[in-house]
Amino acid sequence: MQEINIPITPKTPLVKLNADTGQLELKGRSIPENSIEFYSPVFQWIDDYSMQPKPATELHIQLEYFNTSSSKCVLDILKKLQTLHQNNRTVAKVLWYYEEDDEDMLEAGEDYQAIIRVPFEMIKIEE
Amino acid sequence: MFDIYDFYEKMEDGKIMLSFKGEITSELLTSILRILETKLEHIGDEPKLRKKVYNVLVECLQNLYHHNDGVNILTNEDHKSALFLIGRNDQSNYKIITGNYILKKNVEGFKEKIDKINELSKEELKEYYISTLSNEEYSGKGGGGLGMIDIARKSGHKIGYTFNDVDDQFSFFSLMITVTI
């Protein structure tokens, strides 16, 4: 399966999705005006990955900023992961990174944690 | 004649960091955000406040981009025109102001939405955000109401607003947002 590797831009994050390792990564900023357009290849990739997932899948999310339209897309990614996890197709885990002074980003992770039934690990990045 | 120095002084007294009136395009958003990010870094408020301001800015500007019903009726040109302004006083108190045309039939809906948000406590806002995020269908454009809740959460202040009657079809909708630590 094709690996996805989208480079970082001022408005969109680095996206690395690797089907061989089960490691998925979003890193940077996610503030595009049209989030659905940006995330649709990611949704497609996860749907394809869901046909033959690895025994363990880890989603690393390290966002500095994200807008509310991206927040819906992130939720959609997490829901796809949740479906795999709940059907015992993979053991999923979300690693949510936040900078130590960024309570808003920690809270954003906790918001998702309240919605999604997948284990979360909150990881503080020391400055 | 228009007094430019008077205008300059008014901006200086009002501690205006940036103001803009015109059509909000994607490229413009990118430029404004880049300029303001540099300014915010230069001012050197603590990173926590800087991030809050930047976050609120992104939502406000993208609101303008997505939800402007207006054709610019004052110049009669068929384009979207909006107003954006940000200021900061010496106490690191940021004010973000936006203005845009909206159809009169949408005024009541906006009022109710903001009034509802303004009544909620910090904890209630969090619950409202989570329920809106998890229940709502994709709107395709902005967050479909999520933006205003997010602005209220990040800013930590009530959202100020006014509606000015323009004609029988349009109102001018202004938002005033305060961001402090």
Chai-1 contact restraints between the chains, C-beta under 6 A:
chainA,res_idxA,chainB,res_idxB,connection_type,confidence,min_distance_angstrom,max_distance_angstrom,comment,restraint_id
A,I31,B,V58,contact,1.0,0.0,6.0,A-B,restraint_1
A,E33,B,S26,contact,1.0,0.0,6.0,A-B,restraint_2
A,E33,B,Y65,contact,1.0,0.0,6.0,A-B,restraint_3
A,N67,B,V58,contact,1.0,0.0,6.0,A-B,restraint_4
A,N67,B,Q62,contact,1.0,0.0,6.0,A-B,restraint_5
A,T68,B,G143,contact,1.0,0.0,6.0,A-B,restraint_6
A,T68,B,L146,contact,1.0,0.0,6.0,A-B,restraint_7
A,T68,B,G147,contact,1.0,0.0,6.0,A-B,restraint_8
A,T68,B,D150,contact,1.0,0.0,6.0,A-B,restraint_9
A,S69,B,G142,contact,1.0,0.0,6.0,A-B,restraint_10
A,S69,B,G143,contact,1.0,0.0,6.0,A-B,restraint_11
A,K72,B,Y138,contact,1.0,0.0,6.0,A-B,restraint_12
A,D101,B,P47,contact,1.0,0.0,6.0,A-B,restraint_13
A,D101,B,K48,contact,1.0,0.0,6.0,A-B,restraint_14
A,D111,B,I130,contact,1.0,0.0,6.0,A-B,restraint_15
A,A114,B,I130,contact,1.0,0.0,6.0,A-B,restraint_16
A,I115,B,S134,contact,1.0,0.0,6.0,A-B,restraint_17
